Amino acid sequence: MALTRDFKETIIERARKDKKFRRGMLTRGIVLLIAGSEEDVQVGKSFIRDYINSTIGFPALAKRTGIPKESLMRMLGPKGNPSLSNLNQVTHTLLENEGLKGADNLSVSVQG
């Protein structure tokens, strides 16, 4: 089921205003990508897309990673299958953008 634009705008607005929410969205997305089931991976990519749209934006992320914007959008889309190298580069850039440097900051439980 597709989300309404209003709901997505609400999420993005909250992420822009609420540092804890924004960081939770990013770290939970990363954990789901790494340790989740196939369904969890899709949710994780969605969290990361919303984080990017709320903060750095795809054009700036492309500039910082050297990965074309279209490739970033495709790899984080529903049918995307990012390489480990690209995923590593993106997640490290996003963690750095958020002021979180290293795996010690991924304190989100995978258990739910």
Backbone torsions as a table, in degrees:
resi	resn	phi	psi	omega
1	MET	NA	128.7	178.8
2	ALA	-75.6	143.1	178.0
3	LEU	-83.0	149.1	177.8
4	THR	-72.2	154.9	178.9
5	ARG	-60.5	-38.5	179.6
6	ASP	-59.5	-41.8	-180.0
7	PHE	-64.7	-46.1	179.2
8	LYS	-61.9	-41.2	177.9
9	GLU	-63.5	-36.8	177.7
10	THR	-63.7	-43.9	179.2
11	ILE	-62.8	-47.2	-178.7
12	ILE	-63.6	-42.8	179.1
13	GLU	-61.9	-44.9	179.8
14	ARG	-63.9	-41.7	-179.9
15	ALA	-62.2	-37.1	178.9
16	ARG	-66.7	-32.5	-175.5
17	LYS	-94.4	-27.4	-170.5
18	ASP	-115.5	101.2	-176.7
19	LYS	-58.3	-43.2	-178.8
20	LYS	-64.1	-43.2	177.7
21	PHE	-62.0	-46.9	-178.6
22	ARG	-61.0	-46.7	-180.0
23	ARG	-65.9	-37.6	177.6
24	GLY	-63.9	-40.3	179.0
25	MET	-62.1	-44.0	-179.5
26	LEU	-67.7	-51.5	-175.8
27	THR	-67.1	-38.4	177.4
28	ARG	-64.6	-40.6	177.8
29	GLY	-60.4	-42.4	179.5
30	ILE	-65.7	-46.0	-179.8
31	VAL	-60.6	-42.7	179.3
32	LEU	-64.6	-37.3	177.3
33	LEU	-63.9	-39.4	-174.7
34	ILE	-80.4	-45.0	-168.7
35	ALA	-117.9	7.2	-173.8
36	GLY	-93.2	171.0	173.1
37	SER	-74.3	178.3	178.6
38	GLU	-57.0	-43.1	178.3
39	GLU	-65.7	-41.4	178.3
40	ASP	-61.6	-38.3	179.2
41	VAL	-59.9	-41.6	178.7
42	GLN	-63.5	-41.9	177.9
43	VAL	-65.2	-42.0	178.6
44	GLY	-60.0	-43.7	177.8
45	LYS	-63.3	-37.8	178.1
46	SER	-63.5	-44.3	177.3
47	PHE	-59.1	-44.0	-177.7
48	ILE	-68.0	-39.7	175.9
49	ARG	-60.3	-45.3	179.3
50	ASP	-63.8	-38.4	176.9
51	TYR	-61.6	-48.2	-179.2
52	ILE	-59.5	-46.6	179.9
53	ASN	-64.8	-25.8	-179.5
54	SER	-84.6	-19.7	-172.0
55	THR	-126.0	-96.9	-170.5
56	ILE	-68.7	-34.9	-176.6
57	GLY	81.9	152.5	-177.9
58	PHE	-65.8	-38.8	178.9
59	PRO	-61.3	-43.6	179.6
60	ALA	-69.3	-37.8	177.3
61	LEU	-63.4	-41.1	177.9
62	ALA	-60.4	-42.8	-179.8
63	LYS	-64.3	-42.4	-177.6
64	ARG	-73.9	-29.2	-178.2
65	THR	-96.6	-21.4	-174.7
66	GLY	79.6	10.2	177.9
67	ILE	-100.7	127.2	-178.7
68	PRO	-55.1	143.6	-178.5
69	LYS	-52.9	-44.0	-178.5
70	GLU	-63.1	-38.2	178.1
71	SER	-66.3	-41.6	177.5
72	LEU	-60.8	-46.0	-178.7
73	MET	-64.4	-39.6	-179.9
74	ARG	-68.4	-45.2	-176.3
75	MET	-68.7	-25.0	177.9
76	LEU	-98.5	4.0	176.9
77	GLY	-80.3	174.0	-176.7
78	PRO	-56.5	-33.6	-179.2
79	LYS	-100.8	3.3	-177.2
80	GLY	-68.5	147.2	179.1
81	ASN	-138.0	78.5	-174.7
82	PRO	-66.7	145.6	173.9
83	SER	-70.8	157.7	178.9
84	LEU	-60.7	-39.1	179.7
85	SER	-62.1	-48.5	179.2
86	ASN	-65.2	-42.3	179.4
87	LEU	-62.0	-42.4	178.0
88	ASN	-61.2	-45.6	-179.5
89	GLN	-63.1	-44.0	-179.7
90	VAL	-65.5	-49.2	-176.6
91	THR	-65.0	-39.3	177.6
92	HIS	-64.5	-40.1	178.0
93	THR	-63.9	-42.5	179.8
94	LEU	-67.8	-41.0	177.0
95	LEU	-62.6	-41.8	177.1
96	GLU	-63.4	-42.5	178.8
97	ASN	-58.6	-35.5	-177.6
98	GLU	-86.6	-4.9	-178.7
99	GLY	82.3	18.7	178.0
100	LEU	-110.4	112.1	-176.5
101	LYS	-115.7	98.9	173.6
102	GLY	117.9	163.8	-176.2
103	ALA	-66.9	-20.8	178.9
104	ASP	-60.1	-21.7	-178.5
105	ASN	-86.7	-3.8	179.1
106	LEU	-90.4	72.8	-174.9
107	SER	-91.9	13.9	-179.6
108	VAL	-79.9	132.1	179.9
109	SER	-75.7	136.3	177.9
110	VAL	-77.4	-18.7	-174.9
111	GLN	-73.5	-9.5	175.8
112	GLY	110.0	NA	NA
